[in-house]
Amino acid sequence: MNTVLIVDYVLTVSVPGPPQDLHVVPLSPHSIKIEWSPPNMAADITTYKLYYYKVGAPEEHDLNTDLATSYILDGLTGYTEYSFRVLAYNQNGAGVSTDEVIARTYSGSKCIDWHSLQL
């Protein structure tokens, strides 16, 4: 009599959910601050990756922020729109991306402090 043993199993791996509350704030004509909160389903995050591009440009750039949930991006072009999104990574790979957020850097013109003017 021959015996056949059939074993079925399902291996479940989880990746992080999308980071929450992505906020983008222009700081100057050449820098923008990007902030977010950890995903609801954090799943042992090893790093965050920030993706960005100049709106209308053909290529997207990325950088690791390690476990930091904010980043100041410098060296941008004045009065230009940029698109940002963030992904969390764990040992199983990339999680779900945030929605894209678009922000424009400030123009290069100087601001006048009206309170310091003497008439």
Secondary structure, DSSP 8 states (H G I E B T S, - for coil): -------------------EEEEEEEEETTEEEEEEE--SS--S--EEEEEEEETT-S--EEEE-TT-SEEEEES--TT-EEEEEEEEEETTEE------EEEE---SS----GGG---
